[in-house]
């Protein structure tokens, strides 16, 4: 996919950075340097979350919330940037024939009882779906300035971060920040299961993907700051939308780190054998019967050009 046009004015970039610099402390949280045990070993953990291993990180700034529709619109208005989902593309079908596809993206469709339960059933490519129309051309983000921007690819997130002189977090930074200083806990809030007690994040309650009981009051994404922050003051580090990280995905990367004593500020695999980037944090579709993606150690991945209705991002900045 095309990168942000090289013709963007340098003065425009500097203007944006200067106008935002004085509000960094208000929009971002300073995450202290520290060492923690990365990975998971509870009964819900998957193979790619092990082995647990110590990681030491420098201090860094992190957006206190997921990037919102309002924030992303300012970036688009300033640059004229066109997201991946707004571009037509060509692809090869199973027979190797090149096909042309009108612009669009993947939208979630709740299944009816009896429908086949598989990921290809509840995700549908929808022409006209993009960050301005998350569920398709008849949908809108009007009145949703404070909702997380979705239908943005890793490429889109990277360009947004670059424009603001920020970057996407490494996977190690993201998990450390999500833990909020709590040691060996399963969730950003501790160990209480997601559906016990008060609603703690925006996730799927009920029989996924057939019935959502809306215990958290939200059918899809929720406005940022709808739920309490973790101990670092970060919101929605569990649920709401998946968040892109900078790392290439490798299911065996933790073993590599352990075997090579790669414990200080790990940047992820050097090679992109999987062709996929890491996503963290879970979304409004996560449920214990399916992915339990709201766990701090849970890993997900997708290709850099993919955009989905439940995927957004937040940025970090070096101290």
C-alpha contacts under 8 A as a table, 3 or more apart, distances in Angstrom:
res1	aa1	res2	aa2	distance
1	X	84	X	6.89
1	X	155	X	7.67
1	X	305	X	6.83
2	X	5	X	7.85
3	X	155	X	7.47
3	X	159	X	7.40
4	X	8	X	7.82
4	X	81	X	6.46
4	X	159	X	6.41
5	X	8	X	5.92
5	X	81	X	7.79
8	X	12	X	7.43
8	X	13	X	7.86
8	X	79	X	6.68
9	X	12	X	5.14
9	X	13	X	6.59
10	X	13	X	5.10
10	X	14	X	6.26
11	X	14	X	5.02
11	X	15	X	5.99
12	X	15	X	5.02
12	X	16	X	6.23
12	X	78	X	7.52
13	X	16	X	5.20
13	X	17	X	6.23
13	X	163	X	6.29
13	X	164	X	7.52
14	X	17	X	5.04
14	X	18	X	5.96
15	X	18	X	5.21
15	X	19	X	6.10
16	X	19	X	5.25
16	X	20	X	6.22
16	X	163	X	7.98
16	X	164	X	6.92
17	X	20	X	5.21
17	X	21	X	5.86
17	X	163	X	7.91
17	X	164	X	5.72
17	X	165	X	6.92
18	X	21	X	5.26
18	X	22	X	7.53
19	X	22	X	6.92
20	X	23	X	5.50
20	X	24	X	6.57
21	X	24	X	5.39
22	X	25	X	7.39
23	X	26	X	5.21
23	X	27	X	6.21
24	X	27	X	5.19
24	X	28	X	5.58
25	X	28	X	5.35
25	X	29	X	6.68
25	X	30	X	7.95
26	X	29	X	7.73
27	X	63	X	6.00
27	X	64	X	6.16
28	X	61	X	5.94
28	X	62	X	5.11
28	X	63	X	4.21
28	X	64	X	5.08
29	X	61	X	5.43
29	X	62	X	5.24
29	X	63	X	6.22
29	X	64	X	5.71
29	X	232	X	7.39
29	X	233	X	6.91
29	X	234	X	7.24
30	X	59	X	7.16
30	X	60	X	5.87
30	X	61	X	4.45
30	X	62	X	6.47
31	X	59	X	5.55
31	X	60	X	5.35
31	X	61	X	5.81
31	X	62	X	6.93
31	X	177	X	6.82
31	X	232	X	6.95
32	X	58	X	7.32
32	X	59	X	4.65
32	X	60	X	6.92
33	X	56	X	7.61
33	X	57	X	5.48
33	X	58	X	4.51
33	X	59	X	4.06
33	X	60	X	7.55
34	X	56	X	5.67
34	X	57	X	5.58
34	X	58	X	6.87
34	X	59	X	7.62
35	X	54	X	6.67
35	X	55	X	5.44
35	X	56	X	4.17
35	X	57	X	6.35
36	X	54	X	5.53
36	X	55	X	5.53
36	X	56	X	6.64
36	X	176	X	6.97
36	X	183	X	7.37
37	X	52	X	6.21
37	X	53	X	5.29
37	X	54	X	4.41
37	X	55	X	6.22
37	X	183	X	7.73
37	X	184	X	7.29
38	X	52	X	5.40
38	X	53	X	5.40
38	X	54	X	6.05
38	X	55	X	6.49
38	X	172	X	7.31
38	X	175	X	7.28
38	X	176	X	7.60
38	X	297	X	7.23
39	X	49	X	4.90
39	X	50	X	5.64
39	X	51	X	6.66
39	X	52	X	4.58
39	X	53	X	6.90
39	X	297	X	5.11
40	X	45	X	5.66
40	X	46	X	7.86
40	X	49	X	5.33
40	X	50	X	6.20
40	X	51	X	7.74
40	X	52	X	6.26
40	X	186	X	7.73
40	X	297	X	5.29
40	X	298	X	7.63
41	X	44	X	7.76
41	X	45	X	5.55
41	X	49	X	7.48
41	X	50	X	6.98
41	X	52	X	7.42
42	X	45	X	5.43
42	X	186	X	7.66
44	X	292	X	7.31
45	X	49	X	6.43
45	X	297	X	7.77
45	X	298	X	7.21
46	X	49	X	5.62
46	X	50	X	7.58
46	X	298	X	7.81
47	X	50	X	5.86
47	X	251	X	7.66
48	X	251	X	4.65
48	X	252	X	6.40
48	X	254	X	7.66
48	X	299	X	7.50
49	X	52	X	7.24
49	X	251	X	7.88
49	X	254	X	7.44
49	X	297	X	6.44
49	X	298	X	6.87
49	X	299	X	7.11
50	X	254	X	6.30
50	X	255	X	7.34
51	X	254	X	6.05
51	X	255	X	6.18
51	X	258	X	7.76
52	X	254	X	7.41
53	X	254	X	7.36
53	X	257	X	7.90
53	X	258	X	6.39
53	X	263	X	7.87
54	X	263	X	6.22
55	X	172	X	7.46
55	X	263	X	4.59
55	X	264	X	5.91
55	X	265	X	7.01
55	X	266	X	7.70
56	X	263	X	5.97
56	X	264	X	4.83
56	X	265	X	6.01
57	X	173	X	7.18
57	X	264	X	6.12
57	X	265	X	4.95
58	X	265	X	7.00
59	X	318	X	7.48
59	X	319	X	6.28
60	X	316	X	6.91
60	X	317	X	5.98
60	X	318	X	4.89
60	X	319	X	4.84
61	X	316	X	5.36
61	X	317	X	4.99
61	X	318	X	6.18
61	X	319	X	6.17
62	X	314	X	7.58
62	X	315	X	5.99
62	X	316	X	4.22
62	X	317	X	6.42
63	X	66	X	6.92
63	X	67	X	7.83
63	X	234	X	7.64
63	X	314	X	5.86
63	X	315	X	5.57
63	X	316	X	6.16
64	X	233	X	6.73
64	X	234	X	4.64
64	X	235	X	5.97
65	X	68	X	7.97
65	X	224	X	6.26
65	X	225	X	7.20
65	X	234	X	6.41
65	X	235	X	5.30
65	X	236	X	6.81
65	X	314	X	6.75
66	X	148	X	5.70
66	X	149	X	7.85
66	X	224	X	6.91
66	X	235	X	7.76
66	X	236	X	7.38
66	X	243	X	7.87
66	X	312	X	7.04
66	X	313	X	5.63
66	X	314	X	4.68
67	X	71	X	6.29
67	X	72	X	6.80
67	X	148	X	5.58
67	X	149	X	6.14
67	X	312	X	7.23
67	X	313	X	6.08
67	X	314	X	5.34
67	X	315	X	7.82
68	X	71	X	5.21
68	X	72	X	6.19
68	X	145	X	6.52
68	X	146	X	5.54
68	X	147	X	5.34
68	X	148	X	4.09
68	X	149	X	4.91
68	X	224	X	7.69
69	X	72	X	5.18
69	X	73	X	5.99
69	X	131	X	7.96
69	X	141	X	7.57
69	X	144	X	7.00
69	X	145	X	5.05
69	X	146	X	6.40
69	X	147	X	6.01
69	X	148	X	5.81
69	X	149	X	4.55
70	X	73	X	5.15
70	X	74	X	6.46
70	X	145	X	4.65
70	X	146	X	6.56
71	X	74	X	5.31
71	X	75	X	6.68
72	X	75	X	5.11
72	X	76	X	6.32
72	X	149	X	6.89
72	X	160	X	7.56
73	X	76	X	4.99
73	X	77	X	5.94
74	X	77	X	5.10
74	X	78	X	6.06
75	X	78	X	5.21
75	X	79	X	6.15
75	X	80	X	8.00
75	X	81	X	7.66
75	X	160	X	6.76
75	X	163	X	7.85
76	X	79	X	5.27
76	X	80	X	5.13
76	X	81	X	5.09
76	X	82	X	7.45
77	X	80	X	5.67
77	X	81	X	7.77
82	X	86	X	6.34
82	X	87	X	7.55
83	X	86	X	5.39
83	X	87	X	7.10
83	X	130	X	7.90
83	X	152	X	6.85
83	X	153	X	7.64
83	X	156	X	5.91
84	X	87	X	5.62
84	X	152	X	7.21
84	X	153	X	6.47
84	X	155	X	7.64
84	X	156	X	6.87
84	X	305	X	6.56
84	X	306	X	7.86
84	X	307	X	7.57
85	X	88	X	7.89
85	X	103	X	5.76
85	X	104	X	5.12
85	X	105	X	5.60
85	X	129	X	7.07
85	X	130	X	5.33
85	X	131	X	7.83
85	X	151	X	7.02
85	X	152	X	7.30
85	X	153	X	7.81
85	X	307	X	6.70
86	X	103	X	5.20
86	X	104	X	6.36
86	X	128	X	7.50
86	X	129	X	7.98
86	X	130	X	6.25
87	X	102	X	7.37
87	X	103	X	4.84
87	X	104	X	7.60
88	X	100	X	7.42
88	X	101	X	5.73
88	X	102	X	4.59
88	X	103	X	4.24
88	X	104	X	7.74
89	X	100	X	5.98
89	X	101	X	5.37
89	X	102	X	6.70
89	X	103	X	6.94
90	X	98	X	6.48
90	X	99	X	5.46
90	X	100	X	4.48
90	X	101	X	5.92
91	X	98	X	5.48
91	X	99	X	5.30
91	X	100	X	6.56
91	X	101	X	7.55
92	X	95	X	7.52
92	X	96	X	5.12
92	X	97	X	5.17
92	X	98	X	4.43
92	X	99	X	5.91
93	X	96	X	5.23
93	X	97	X	5.44
93	X	98	X	6.54
93	X	99	X	6.84
94	X	97	X	7.48
102	X	127	X	6.35
103	X	127	X	5.73
103	X	128	X	6.11
103	X	129	X	7.76
104	X	125	X	6.75
104	X	126	X	5.40
104	X	127	X	4.01
104	X	128	X	4.68
104	X	129	X	4.70
104	X	130	X	6.26
104	X	136	X	7.87
105	X	125	X	5.33
105	X	126	X	5.50
105	X	127	X	6.58
105	X	128	X	7.35
105	X	129	X	5.15
105	X	130	X	6.23
105	X	151	X	6.88
105	X	306	X	7.88
105	X	307	X	6.07
105	X	308	X	6.29
105	X	309	X	7.90
106	X	123	X	6.01
106	X	124	X	5.38
106	X	125	X	4.40
106	X	126	X	5.99
106	X	129	X	7.35
106	X	151	X	7.82
106	X	307	X	6.70
106	X	308	X	4.95
106	X	309	X	6.35
107	X	123	X	5.63
107	X	124	X	5.38
107	X	125	X	6.28
107	X	126	X	6.42
107	X	129	X	7.46
107	X	134	X	7.37
107	X	135	X	5.72
107	X	136	X	7.61
107	X	308	X	6.41
107	X	309	X	5.39
108	X	122	X	5.56
108	X	123	X	4.84
108	X	124	X	6.50
108	X	135	X	7.81
108	X	309	X	6.70
109	X	121	X	7.87
109	X	122	X	4.84
109	X	123	X	6.18
109	X	124	X	7.08
110	X	122	X	6.09
110	X	209	X	5.88
110	X	210	X	6.06
110	X	211	X	7.91
111	X	115	X	6.15
111	X	117	X	7.82
111	X	121	X	7.53
111	X	122	X	6.38
111	X	209	X	5.89
111	X	210	X	5.06
112	X	115	X	5.69
112	X	210	X	5.67
113	X	210	X	6.03
116	X	121	X	6.77
117	X	121	X	6.62
117	X	122	X	7.88
117	X	209	X	7.51
118	X	121	X	5.41
118	X	122	X	7.00
119	X	122	X	5.55
119	X	123	X	6.19
120	X	123	X	5.46
120	X	124	X	7.27
121	X	124	X	7.35
122	X	209	X	7.68
126	X	129	X	5.70
126	X	135	X	7.81
126	X	136	X	6.13
127	X	136	X	6.69
127	X	137	X	7.58
128	X	133	X	7.15
128	X	136	X	5.20
128	X	137	X	4.90
129	X	132	X	7.76
129	X	133	X	5.24
129	X	134	X	5.37
129	X	135	X	5.71
129	X	136	X	3.90
129	X	137	X	5.93
129	X	151	X	7.63
130	X	133	X	5.04
130	X	134	X	5.26
130	X	135	X	7.78
130	X	136	X	7.08
130	X	150	X	7.83
130	X	151	X	5.30
130	X	152	X	7.56
131	X	134	X	5.39
131	X	149	X	6.35
131	X	150	X	5.52
131	X	151	X	4.89
131	X	152	X	6.42
132	X	140	X	6.04
132	X	141	X	5.88
133	X	136	X	5.23
133	X	137	X	5.60
133	X	138	X	7.12
133	X	139	X	4.99
133	X	140	X	4.81
133	X	141	X	6.57
134	X	139	X	6.49
134	X	140	X	6.96
134	X	141	X	7.63
134	X	150	X	6.78
134	X	151	X	6.27
134	X	309	X	5.91
135	X	138	X	7.50
135	X	139	X	5.58
135	X	140	X	7.98
135	X	309	X	7.08
136	X	139	X	5.55
137	X	140	X	7.72
141	X	144	X	5.08
141	X	145	X	7.17
142	X	145	X	7.29
144	X	147	X	5.30
144	X	223	X	7.56
146	X	223	X	5.33
146	X	224	X	6.17
147	X	221	X	7.10
147	X	222	X	6.09
147	X	223	X	4.19
147	X	224	X	5.76
148	X	221	X	7.42
148	X	222	X	7.68
148	X	223	X	6.79
148	X	224	X	6.54
148	X	241	X	7.47
148	X	312	X	6.60
149	X	152	X	7.27
149	X	312	X	5.78
149	X	313	X	7.98
150	X	241	X	7.70
150	X	307	X	7.67
150	X	308	X	6.77
150	X	309	X	5.57
150	X	310	X	6.17
150	X	311	X	5.25
150	X	312	X	4.79
151	X	307	X	4.62
151	X	308	X	4.68
151	X	309	X	5.13
151	X	310	X	7.29
151	X	311	X	6.28
151	X	312	X	7.06
152	X	155	X	7.94
152	X	156	X	5.71
152	X	157	X	6.60
152	X	306	X	7.76
152	X	307	X	5.00
152	X	308	X	7.02
152	X	311	X	6.87
152	X	312	X	6.16
153	X	156	X	5.06
153	X	157	X	6.31
153	X	304	X	6.05
153	X	305	X	5.25
153	X	306	X	5.17
153	X	307	X	4.49
153	X	308	X	7.76
153	X	312	X	7.98
154	X	157	X	5.05
154	X	158	X	6.06
154	X	244	X	6.19
154	X	277	X	7.53
154	X	303	X	7.85
154	X	304	X	4.72
154	X	305	X	6.29
154	X	306	X	7.29
154	X	307	X	7.79
155	X	158	X	5.15
155	X	159	X	6.36
155	X	304	X	5.89
155	X	305	X	6.22
156	X	159	X	5.28
156	X	160	X	6.31
157	X	160	X	5.17
157	X	161	X	6.23
157	X	168	X	7.57
157	X	244	X	7.48
157	X	312	X	7.85
157	X	313	X	6.65
158	X	161	X	5.20
158	X	162	X	6.12
158	X	167	X	6.76
158	X	168	X	6.52
159	X	162	X	5.01
159	X	163	X	6.14
160	X	163	X	5.29
160	X	164	X	6.61
161	X	164	X	5.33
161	X	165	X	6.25
161	X	166	X	4.74
161	X	167	X	4.87
161	X	168	X	6.61
161	X	315	X	6.26
162	X	165	X	4.97
162	X	166	X	5.55
162	X	167	X	6.05
163	X	166	X	7.40
165	X	317	X	7.65
166	X	315	X	6.28
166	X	316	X	5.81
166	X	317	X	4.91
166	X	318	X	7.86
167	X	315	X	5.60
167	X	316	X	5.50
167	X	317	X	6.18
168	X	244	X	7.20
168	X	245	X	5.56
168	X	246	X	5.27
168	X	313	X	7.97
168	X	314	X	6.96
168	X	315	X	4.91
168	X	316	X	5.88
169	X	172	X	7.97
169	X	173	X	5.91
169	X	174	X	5.93
169	X	245	X	5.24
169	X	246	X	5.79
169	X	314	X	7.87
169	X	315	X	6.23
169	X	316	X	5.59
170	X	173	X	5.13
170	X	174	X	6.18
170	X	245	X	5.49
170	X	246	X	5.16
170	X	247	X	5.87
170	X	266	X	7.67
170	X	267	X	6.00
170	X	268	X	7.23
171	X	174	X	5.09
171	X	175	X	6.30
171	X	245	X	5.71
171	X	246	X	7.01
171	X	247	X	6.24
171	X	267	X	7.69
171	X	268	X	7.30
171	X	278	X	7.13
171	X	280	X	7.68
172	X	175	X	5.39
172	X	176	X	6.16
172	X	265	X	7.37
172	X	266	X	6.70
172	X	267	X	7.76
173	X	176	X	5.18
173	X	177	X	6.06
173	X	265	X	7.95
174	X	177	X	5.20
174	X	178	X	6.08
174	X	245	X	7.54
174	X	280	X	7.52
175	X	178	X	4.97
175	X	179	X	6.20
175	X	280	X	7.98
175	X	296	X	5.94
175	X	297	X	6.62
176	X	179	X	5.31
176	X	180	X	6.79
176	X	181	X	7.51
177	X	180	X	5.36
177	X	181	X	7.68
177	X	232	X	7.13
177	X	234	X	7.86
178	X	188	X	5.54
178	X	230	X	7.35
178	X	234	X	7.61
178	X	237	X	5.48
178	X	238	X	7.84
178	X	296	X	6.13
179	X	182	X	5.51
179	X	183	X	7.44
179	X	185	X	7.40
179	X	187	X	7.07
179	X	188	X	5.00
179	X	189	X	7.91
179	X	230	X	7.69
179	X	296	X	6.40
180	X	188	X	6.49
180	X	230	X	5.78
180	X	231	X	4.83
180	X	232	X	4.96
181	X	231	X	6.83
181	X	232	X	7.35
182	X	185	X	6.25
182	X	188	X	7.78
182	X	190	X	7.09
185	X	188	X	7.52
185	X	190	X	5.18
185	X	191	X	5.63
186	X	190	X	6.15
186	X	191	X	5.42
186	X	295	X	5.56
186	X	296	X	6.05
186	X	297	X	7.38
187	X	190	X	5.13
187	X	191	X	6.03
187	X	192	X	7.87
187	X	238	X	7.45
187	X	294	X	6.87
187	X	295	X	4.90
187	X	296	X	5.30
188	X	230	X	5.86
188	X	237	X	6.77
188	X	238	X	6.83
188	X	295	X	7.54
188	X	296	X	6.35
189	X	192	X	7.65
189	X	200	X	7.83
189	X	230	X	6.06
189	X	231	X	7.95
192	X	196	X	6.55
193	X	196	X	5.39
194	X	199	X	7.41
194	X	200	X	6.73
194	X	201	X	7.63
195	X	198	X	7.64
195	X	199	X	6.81
195	X	205	X	7.25
196	X	199	X	7.72
199	X	202	X	7.72
199	X	215	X	6.96
199	X	216	X	5.45
199	X	227	X	7.79
200	X	216	X	7.92
200	X	227	X	6.06
200	X	228	X	7.01
201	X	216	X	7.15
201	X	227	X	5.93
201	X	236	X	6.72
201	X	238	X	6.10
201	X	239	X	5.61
201	X	240	X	7.10
202	X	216	X	5.97
202	X	218	X	6.85
202	X	221	X	7.24
202	X	222	X	6.86
202	X	227	X	7.93
202	X	236	X	7.96
202	X	238	X	7.62
202	X	239	X	5.01
202	X	240	X	4.94
202	X	283	X	7.01
202	X	284	X	5.20
203	X	216	X	7.31
203	X	239	X	5.38
203	X	240	X	6.53
203	X	283	X	6.04
203	X	284	X	3.97
203	X	285	X	5.68
203	X	286	X	5.38
203	X	287	X	6.58
203	X	294	X	7.89
204	X	208	X	6.97
204	X	212	X	5.99
204	X	213	X	7.83
204	X	214	X	7.25
204	X	219	X	7.94
204	X	284	X	5.62
204	X	285	X	5.06
204	X	286	X	5.49
204	X	287	X	5.29
205	X	208	X	7.61
205	X	212	X	5.39
205	X	213	X	5.53
205	X	214	X	6.16
205	X	215	X	6.16
205	X	216	X	7.83
205	X	287	X	6.64
206	X	211	X	5.64
206	X	212	X	4.91
206	X	213	X	5.32
206	X	214	X	7.96
207	X	210	X	5.70
207	X	211	X	5.03
207	X	212	X	6.52
208	X	211	X	6.03
208	X	212	X	6.95
208	X	285	X	7.97
208	X	287	X	6.71
208	X	289	X	7.24
208	X	290	X	7.33
209	X	212	X	7.59
212	X	219	X	7.28
214	X	217	X	4.75
214	X	218	X	5.82
214	X	219	X	6.16
215	X	218	X	7.81
218	X	221	X	6.62
218	X	222	X	6.14
219	X	284	X	7.53
220	X	240	X	7.78
220	X	284	X	5.81
220	X	285	X	7.72
221	X	240	X	5.31
221	X	241	X	6.91
221	X	283	X	7.90
221	X	284	X	6.01
221	X	310	X	7.46
222	X	226	X	6.70
222	X	240	X	6.32
223	X	226	X	5.82
224	X	227	X	7.87
224	X	235	X	7.04
224	X	236	X	7.01
225	X	228	X	6.84
225	X	229	X	7.40
225	X	235	X	5.69
225	X	236	X	7.05
227	X	235	X	7.06
227	X	236	X	7.04
228	X	235	X	6.68
229	X	232	X	7.48
229	X	233	X	5.09
229	X	234	X	5.01
229	X	235	X	4.42
229	X	236	X	6.99
230	X	233	X	5.34
230	X	234	X	5.52
230	X	235	X	6.63
230	X	237	X	7.75
231	X	234	X	7.44
234	X	237	X	6.74
236	X	239	X	6.15
236	X	240	X	6.41
236	X	281	X	7.99
237	X	281	X	5.59
237	X	294	X	7.82
237	X	296	X	7.98
238	X	281	X	4.82
238	X	282	X	5.84
238	X	283	X	7.21
238	X	293	X	7.71
238	X	294	X	4.50
238	X	295	X	6.91
238	X	296	X	7.37
239	X	242	X	7.15
239	X	281	X	5.92
239	X	282	X	4.60
239	X	283	X	3.93
239	X	284	X	5.47
239	X	285	X	7.96
239	X	286	X	7.02
239	X	293	X	7.41
239	X	294	X	5.34
240	X	282	X	6.94
240	X	283	X	4.27
240	X	284	X	4.63
240	X	310	X	7.45
241	X	281	X	7.22
241	X	282	X	6.11
241	X	283	X	4.03
241	X	284	X	6.32
241	X	310	X	4.90
241	X	311	X	5.01
241	X	312	X	5.80
241	X	313	X	7.88
242	X	279	X	5.97
242	X	280	X	5.54
242	X	281	X	5.32
242	X	282	X	4.88
242	X	283	X	5.24
242	X	310	X	6.22
242	X	311	X	4.58
242	X	312	X	5.84
242	X	313	X	7.03
243	X	279	X	5.18
243	X	280	X	5.17
243	X	281	X	6.30
243	X	282	X	7.84
243	X	311	X	6.04
243	X	312	X	5.07
243	X	313	X	4.09
243	X	314	X	6.66
244	X	277	X	7.37
244	X	278	X	6.20
244	X	279	X	4.52
244	X	280	X	6.57
244	X	311	X	7.62
244	X	312	X	6.68
244	X	313	X	5.15
244	X	314	X	7.59
245	X	277	X	6.97
245	X	278	X	5.43
245	X	279	X	5.68
245	X	280	X	7.15
245	X	313	X	7.80
246	X	267	X	7.99
246	X	268	X	7.98
246	X	277	X	7.01
246	X	278	X	7.10
247	X	267	X	6.48
247	X	268	X	4.83
247	X	269	X	6.89
247	X	277	X	5.85
247	X	278	X	5.80
248	X	268	X	6.15
248	X	269	X	5.96
248	X	270	X	7.81
248	X	271	X	7.47
248	X	272	X	5.71
248	X	274	X	7.52
248	X	275	X	7.27
248	X	276	X	5.86
248	X	277	X	4.48
248	X	278	X	6.02
249	X	253	X	7.91
249	X	268	X	7.56
249	X	269	X	7.22
249	X	272	X	7.33
249	X	274	X	6.36
249	X	275	X	7.66
249	X	276	X	5.61
249	X	277	X	5.20
249	X	278	X	5.22
249	X	301	X	6.49
250	X	253	X	5.23
250	X	269	X	6.85
250	X	273	X	7.61
250	X	274	X	6.56
251	X	254	X	7.62
252	X	255	X	5.46
252	X	256	X	6.49
253	X	256	X	4.93
253	X	257	X	6.22
253	X	268	X	7.39
253	X	269	X	6.70
254	X	257	X	5.05
254	X	258	X	6.24
255	X	258	X	5.10
255	X	259	X	6.03
256	X	259	X	5.17
256	X	260	X	5.96
256	X	262	X	7.75
257	X	260	X	5.25
257	X	261	X	5.69
257	X	262	X	4.53
257	X	263	X	6.61
258	X	261	X	5.27
258	X	262	X	6.48
258	X	263	X	7.64
259	X	262	X	7.81
262	X	266	X	6.49
263	X	266	X	6.32
269	X	272	X	7.03
272	X	275	X	5.17
272	X	276	X	7.15
275	X	303	X	6.12
275	X	304	X	7.89
276	X	301	X	5.86
276	X	302	X	4.87
276	X	303	X	4.24
276	X	304	X	6.30
277	X	301	X	5.36
277	X	302	X	5.53
277	X	303	X	5.90
277	X	304	X	6.04
278	X	299	X	6.92
278	X	300	X	5.85
278	X	301	X	4.45
278	X	302	X	6.81
279	X	299	X	6.44
279	X	300	X	4.98
279	X	301	X	5.21
279	X	302	X	7.37
280	X	293	X	7.67
280	X	298	X	6.79
280	X	299	X	5.72
280	X	300	X	6.18
281	X	293	X	6.09
281	X	294	X	5.32
281	X	295	X	7.03
281	X	296	X	6.68
281	X	298	X	7.15
281	X	299	X	7.94
282	X	285	X	7.71
282	X	286	X	5.98
282	X	292	X	7.43
282	X	293	X	4.10
282	X	294	X	4.59
282	X	295	X	7.61
282	X	298	X	7.79
283	X	286	X	5.45
283	X	293	X	7.13
283	X	294	X	7.15
283	X	310	X	6.07
283	X	311	X	7.57
284	X	310	X	7.07
285	X	310	X	7.57
286	X	290	X	6.80
286	X	291	X	5.93
286	X	292	X	5.76
286	X	293	X	5.70
286	X	294	X	6.88
287	X	290	X	5.34
287	X	291	X	6.01
287	X	292	X	5.31
287	X	293	X	7.48
288	X	291	X	6.05
288	X	292	X	4.57
289	X	292	X	7.24
292	X	295	X	6.16
292	X	298	X	7.36
293	X	296	X	7.92
293	X	298	X	5.31
293	X	299	X	7.26
293	X	300	X	7.87
294	X	298	X	6.98
295	X	298	X	5.32
302	X	306	X	6.63
303	X	306	X	5.45
307	X	311	X	6.87
308	X	311	X	5.41
